[in-house]
Amino acid sequence: MKRYFQAPGRINIIGEHTDYNDGYVLPAAIDRYVTLSIERTGRERIELSSAGREAISFREGEIEPAGNWGDYVKGIFHVLKSEKNVEFGGLSIEIESTVPEGAGLSSSAALEVATITALNEVFGLSLTDEERYRLSQRAENEFVGVKCGIMDQFASVMGRQDSTIFLDTVSMEYEYLPLELGAYSLVVFDSKVHHELLSGGYNSRREEAGKALEILGKRSYRDVSMVDLFTARSKMEDLYYRRAMHVVSENMRVLEVVKILVNSNYENLGRFLVQSHESLAYDYEVSCEEVDFTVDTLRNLNGVSGARMIGGGFGGSVLALCEKSEREKIVEFVRERYFEKFNIAMDAYEVRPSRGAGEIRE
């Protein structure tokens, strides 16, 4: 009998490239999902299929990375066999997704979390929520080779309707904050410049931030203040100074945005989005021409409170806080300007905070 499971993608209101730097983040699961059906078979292989992709088949005793989309699923099988010694037998898994790939909405984490959620239920593994998101992160870190932080998998497991999550990635303490935006809406503008984190600069940024911390003589960015950074300026290469500057300032922005959300003061949220983008573009250097153009265009429009790039960078999407009454005009104008500049038909759509992963029951 087929069973169906779903895991959401995510946006991050603010707190980019801070989760692997002992920082604060503010993600929300969104109403775009990876949907997965799973069925036991009498065959000896695990068979994966996804529309528009080459089918993948492997034996559970021979799980190796192949450098393709199936690695995100295979990584989950790998960690569960390693940690829980599960015997899977033959399985047929079919995957559909409304989370665009490479758009900075964590399609890979959604796929991992959908897979581990399905296997947890079908095989009665009794995994905790924490095990689901930590093992999913481990699959991406160790099997796929992307040294991501915990935020994406955490948000996909722990998402809640109409809420964002303030997460401390050191203590893993978290708090749900209401994200009922009233006269505003969150709009994603997909540049269609689709990143590939494994071959891009994501891992190198992590290494550079770590090197900057080493130069500062600190164990954690939690121990670094702006005064520390300014004092150490003369002994740091410019690149490492800027990497550290982004992490320290972005953590400060997250804490300010939490205050804004607690007080439902959404009109002031936009300026922190803009500051975050400037830091990501110039200090952390993870933006690109197309994304910068989109942010610059949005910043100059009536009805836009603010905008910034989201996700790992090197392409992907822009998140904008727009007045609902102006949203359609804003989307039409930005898409037209973007097509004139790059000859690319941009996607743009509203996203809403959603529930976390689980089984779809009739």
C-alpha positions as CSV (number, residue, x, y, z in Angstrom):
1,M,0.0,0.0,0.0
2,K,1.3,3.4,-1.0
3,R,1.7,6.0,1.7
4,Y,2.2,9.7,1.1
5,F,4.4,12.2,2.9
6,Q,5.2,15.9,2.5
7,A,7.9,18.3,3.6
8,P,8.0,22.0,3.0
9,G,10.7,24.3,1.6
10,R,11.6,27.4,3.7
11,I,12.3,31.0,3.6
12,N,14.6,32.7,6.0
13,I,13.4,36.1,7.1
14,I,16.9,37.1,8.2
15,G,20.0,35.4,9.5
16,E,21.8,34.2,6.3
17,H,25.1,32.2,6.6
18,T,24.9,32.4,10.4
19,D,23.5,29.0,11.2
20,Y,26.9,27.3,10.6
21,N,28.6,30.2,12.5
22,D,26.9,29.7,15.9
23,G,24.4,32.3,15.1
24,Y,20.7,33.2,15.2
25,V,18.3,32.5,12.4
26,L,14.7,33.3,11.7
27,P,13.3,30.8,9.2
28,A,9.7,29.8,8.3
29,A,8.5,26.7,6.4
30,I,6.5,27.7,3.3
31,D,3.5,26.4,1.4
32,R,5.7,24.8,-1.3
33,Y,6.4,21.1,-0.7
34,V,8.3,18.0,-1.7
35,T,5.6,15.2,-1.8
36,L,6.8,11.6,-1.7
37,S,4.9,8.3,-2.1
38,I,6.5,5.1,-0.7
39,E,5.5,1.5,-1.2
40,R,7.2,-1.8,-0.2
41,T,7.9,-4.1,-3.2
42,G,9.0,-7.7,-3.5
43,R,12.1,-6.6,-5.4
44,E,15.6,-6.3,-3.8
45,R,16.2,-2.8,-4.9
46,I,15.2,0.7,-3.8
47,E,13.8,2.5,-6.8
48,L,13.5,6.3,-7.1
49,S,11.6,8.2,-9.7
50,S,10.9,11.9,-10.1
51,A,9.2,13.7,-13.1
52,G,11.7,14.9,-15.7
53,R,14.6,13.0,-14.1
54,E,16.4,9.8,-14.8
55,A,15.1,7.0,-12.6
56,I,17.6,5.7,-10.0
57,S,17.9,2.2,-8.5
58,F,20.2,0.9,-5.9
59,R,20.7,-2.0,-3.4
60,E,20.6,-1.0,0.3
61,G,24.0,-2.7,0.8
62,E,25.6,-0.7,-1.9
63,I,24.8,2.9,-1.1
64,E,27.3,5.3,-2.7
65,P,27.2,8.9,-3.9
66,A,26.7,9.3,-7.6
67,G,26.7,13.0,-8.0
68,N,23.1,13.3,-9.0
69,W,19.7,14.2,-7.4
70,G,19.3,10.8,-5.9
71,D,22.2,11.5,-3.4
72,Y,19.9,13.5,-1.2
73,V,17.6,10.5,-0.8
74,K,20.4,7.9,-0.7
75,G,22.1,9.9,2.0
76,I,19.1,9.4,4.3
77,F,19.2,5.6,3.7
78,H,22.9,5.7,4.4
79,V,22.7,7.5,7.8
80,L,19.7,5.4,9.0
81,K,21.6,2.2,8.2
82,S,24.6,3.5,10.0
83,E,22.8,4.9,13.1
84,K,19.8,2.6,13.4
85,N,20.9,-0.5,11.5
86,V,17.6,-0.6,9.5
87,E,16.8,-3.3,7.0
88,F,14.8,-1.7,4.2
89,G,14.2,-4.4,1.6
90,G,12.6,-3.4,-1.7
91,L,11.0,0.0,-2.0
92,S,9.4,2.2,-4.7
93,I,9.6,5.9,-4.0
94,E,8.0,8.5,-6.3
95,I,8.8,12.2,-5.8
96,E,7.0,15.4,-6.8
97,S,7.9,18.9,-5.9
98,T,6.6,22.5,-6.0
99,V,9.8,23.7,-4.3
100,P,12.0,25.1,-7.2
101,E,15.5,23.7,-7.3
102,G,18.4,26.1,-6.8
103,A,16.1,28.9,-5.9
104,G,17.3,29.3,-2.3
105,L,14.2,27.7,-0.8
106,S,15.9,24.5,0.4
107,S,14.5,22.0,-2.0
108,S,17.3,19.6,-1.0
109,A,16.4,19.8,2.7
110,A,12.8,19.3,1.9
111,L,13.6,16.1,0.0
112,E,15.8,14.8,2.8
113,V,13.2,15.5,5.4
114,A,10.3,14.1,3.3
115,T,12.4,10.9,2.9
116,I,13.4,10.5,6.6
117,T,9.8,11.3,7.7
118,A,8.5,8.6,5.3
119,L,11.0,6.0,6.4
120,N,10.4,6.8,10.1
121,E,6.7,6.1,9.8
122,V,6.8,3.1,7.4
123,F,9.5,1.3,9.4
124,G,8.3,2.4,12.9
125,L,11.7,4.0,13.8
126,S,10.3,6.3,16.5
127,L,12.7,9.1,15.6
128,T,12.3,12.3,17.5
129,D,11.9,15.6,15.7
130,E,15.5,16.4,16.6
131,E,16.8,13.1,15.1
132,R,14.9,13.8,11.9
133,Y,16.5,17.2,11.3
134,R,20.0,16.3,12.6
135,L,20.2,13.1,10.6
136,S,19.0,14.9,7.5
137,Q,21.7,17.5,8.0
138,R,24.3,14.8,8.5
139,A,23.2,13.2,5.2
140,E,23.8,16.4,3.3
141,N,27.1,17.2,5.2
142,E,28.7,13.8,5.0
143,F,27.1,11.9,2.1
144,V,26.3,14.8,-0.4
145,G,29.2,16.9,0.7
146,V,27.5,20.3,1.3
147,K,28.6,21.6,4.7
148,C,25.2,23.3,5.4
149,G,24.1,24.4,8.8
150,I,21.1,23.0,10.7
151,M,18.5,25.7,9.7
152,D,17.0,24.2,6.5
153,Q,16.3,20.8,7.9
154,F,15.2,22.2,11.2
155,A,12.6,24.5,9.5
156,S,11.3,21.7,7.3
157,V,10.7,19.5,10.3
158,M,9.5,22.1,12.8
159,G,7.6,24.6,10.7
160,R,4.3,26.0,12.0
161,Q,1.4,27.6,10.2
162,D,1.5,31.5,10.2
163,S,4.7,31.5,12.3
164,T,8.4,32.0,12.0
165,I,11.0,30.4,14.3
166,F,13.6,32.2,16.2
167,L,16.4,29.7,16.6
168,D,19.6,29.8,18.5
169,T,21.9,27.4,16.7
170,V,24.2,27.0,19.7
171,S,21.7,26.0,22.3
172,M,19.1,24.9,19.8
173,E,16.5,26.7,21.9
174,Y,13.8,28.1,19.7
175,E,10.6,30.2,19.9
176,Y,7.7,30.5,17.5
177,L,6.8,34.1,16.6
178,P,3.6,35.0,14.8
179,L,4.0,36.0,11.2
180,E,0.6,37.3,10.3
181,L,1.6,40.2,8.1
182,G,-1.7,42.0,7.7
183,A,-1.4,44.6,4.9
184,Y,1.9,43.0,3.8
185,S,2.9,39.9,2.0
186,L,6.1,38.0,1.4
187,V,7.0,37.6,-2.3
188,V,9.7,35.4,-3.8
189,F,11.4,36.6,-7.0
190,D,13.2,33.6,-8.5
191,S,16.2,34.9,-10.6
192,K,16.3,31.5,-12.5
193,V,20.1,31.7,-11.9
194,H,20.1,28.3,-10.2
195,H,22.9,27.8,-7.8
196,E,24.7,24.5,-7.2
197,L,26.1,24.7,-3.7
198,L,28.4,21.7,-4.0
199,S,30.4,23.2,-6.9
200,G,29.9,26.8,-5.9
201,G,31.5,28.9,-3.2
202,Y,29.3,27.8,-0.2
203,N,31.8,25.5,1.4
204,S,34.6,28.1,0.8
205,R,32.6,30.8,2.6
206,R,32.3,28.5,5.6
207,E,36.1,27.9,5.6
208,E,36.8,31.7,5.3
209,A,34.4,32.5,8.1
210,G,36.2,29.9,10.2
211,K,39.6,31.3,9.4
212,A,38.5,34.8,10.3
213,L,37.3,33.4,13.7
214,E,40.7,31.8,14.2
215,I,42.5,35.1,13.5
216,L,40.3,36.8,16.0
217,G,41.4,34.2,18.6
218,K,37.8,33.3,19.5
219,R,36.1,29.9,19.9
220,S,32.7,31.1,18.6
221,Y,31.2,34.1,16.8
222,R,29.0,34.3,19.8
223,D,32.1,35.7,21.6
224,V,32.8,38.3,19.0
225,S,31.5,41.9,19.4
226,M,31.8,44.8,17.0
227,V,34.5,46.3,19.3
228,D,36.5,43.0,19.0
229,L,36.2,43.2,15.2
230,F,37.2,46.9,15.0
231,T,40.1,46.3,17.3
232,A,41.4,43.4,15.2
233,R,41.0,45.2,11.9
234,S,44.7,46.0,11.5
235,K,45.8,42.4,11.8
236,M,43.2,40.9,9.5
237,E,43.3,40.6,5.7
238,D,40.3,42.5,4.2
239,L,38.6,39.3,3.0
240,Y,38.5,37.7,6.4
241,Y,37.5,41.0,8.1
242,R,34.5,41.3,5.7
243,R,33.5,37.7,6.3
244,A,33.5,38.2,10.0
245,M,31.7,41.6,9.7
246,H,28.8,39.9,7.9
247,V,28.4,37.2,10.6
248,V,28.6,39.6,13.5
249,S,26.3,42.2,12.0
250,E,23.8,39.7,10.7
251,N,23.4,38.2,14.2
252,M,22.6,41.7,15.5
253,R,20.1,42.2,12.7
254,V,18.3,39.0,13.6
255,L,17.9,40.2,17.2
256,E,16.5,43.5,16.0
257,V,14.0,41.8,13.7
258,V,12.8,39.6,16.5
259,K,11.8,42.7,18.4
260,I,10.0,44.0,15.3
261,L,8.0,40.8,15.0
262,V,7.1,40.6,18.7
263,N,5.6,44.1,18.3
264,S,4.1,43.5,14.8
265,N,6.0,46.5,13.6
266,Y,6.3,45.2,10.1
267,E,6.8,48.6,8.4
268,N,10.3,48.7,9.9
269,L,11.2,45.1,8.9
270,G,12.2,46.2,5.3
271,R,15.2,48.3,6.2
272,F,16.8,45.3,7.9
273,L,16.2,43.1,4.8
274,V,18.1,45.7,2.8
275,Q,21.0,45.9,5.2
276,S,21.2,42.1,5.2
277,H,21.4,42.1,1.4
278,E,24.1,44.7,1.3
279,S,26.2,42.7,3.8
280,L,25.7,39.4,1.9
281,A,26.6,41.1,-1.4
282,Y,29.6,43.1,-0.3
283,D,31.0,41.5,2.8
284,Y,30.2,37.8,2.3
285,E,30.1,38.1,-1.5
286,V,27.5,35.4,-2.2
287,S,25.2,37.5,-4.5
288,C,25.3,37.9,-8.2
289,E,24.4,40.5,-10.8
290,E,20.9,39.2,-11.5
291,V,20.0,39.1,-7.8
292,D,21.5,42.5,-7.1
293,F,19.5,44.0,-10.0
294,T,16.3,42.5,-8.6
295,V,16.9,43.9,-5.1
296,D,17.9,47.4,-6.5
297,T,14.8,47.5,-8.7
298,L,12.5,46.5,-5.8
299,R,14.1,49.0,-3.4
300,N,13.0,51.9,-5.6
301,L,9.3,50.9,-5.9
302,N,6.4,52.2,-3.9
303,G,4.8,49.5,-1.9
304,V,8.1,47.6,-1.2
305,S,9.2,47.8,2.4
306,G,12.5,46.0,1.7
307,A,14.1,43.0,-0.1
308,R,17.2,40.8,0.1
309,M,18.7,37.6,-1.4
310,I,17.8,34.4,0.4
311,G,19.5,31.0,0.5
312,G,23.1,29.9,0.0
313,G,23.6,32.5,-2.7
314,F,25.4,32.5,-6.1
315,G,22.0,32.8,-7.7
316,G,18.6,31.8,-6.3
317,S,15.9,34.2,-5.2
318,V,15.0,37.5,-3.6
319,L,12.5,37.8,-0.7
320,A,10.5,41.1,-0.7
321,L,8.1,42.5,1.8
322,C,5.4,44.1,-0.3
323,E,2.1,45.9,0.4
324,K,-0.7,43.5,-0.6
325,S,-2.5,46.3,-2.5
326,E,0.5,46.9,-4.7
327,R,1.8,43.3,-5.0
328,E,0.5,42.5,-8.5
329,K,1.8,45.8,-10.0
330,I,5.2,45.3,-8.3
331,V,5.5,41.7,-9.7
332,E,4.6,42.8,-13.2
333,F,7.0,45.7,-13.2
334,V,10.0,43.7,-11.8
335,R,9.4,40.8,-14.2
336,E,9.3,43.2,-17.2
337,R,12.5,45.0,-16.1
338,Y,14.3,41.8,-15.5
339,F,13.4,40.3,-18.9
340,E,14.5,43.6,-20.6
341,K,17.9,43.3,-18.8
342,F,18.7,39.6,-18.9
343,N,16.2,38.1,-21.4
344,I,15.1,35.7,-18.6
345,A,11.4,35.1,-17.6
346,M,11.5,35.5,-13.9
347,D,9.1,33.6,-11.6
348,A,7.5,35.5,-8.8
349,Y,4.9,34.3,-6.2
350,E,3.7,34.9,-2.7
351,V,4.7,32.5,0.0
352,R,2.9,31.8,3.3
353,P,4.3,30.3,6.5
354,S,3.3,26.6,6.7
355,R,3.4,23.5,8.8
356,G,6.3,21.1,9.0
357,A,6.7,17.7,7.5
358,G,4.3,14.8,8.0
359,E,2.1,12.2,6.5
360,I,-0.7,13.2,4.1
361,R,-3.9,11.4,5.3
362,E,-7.1,11.3,3.4
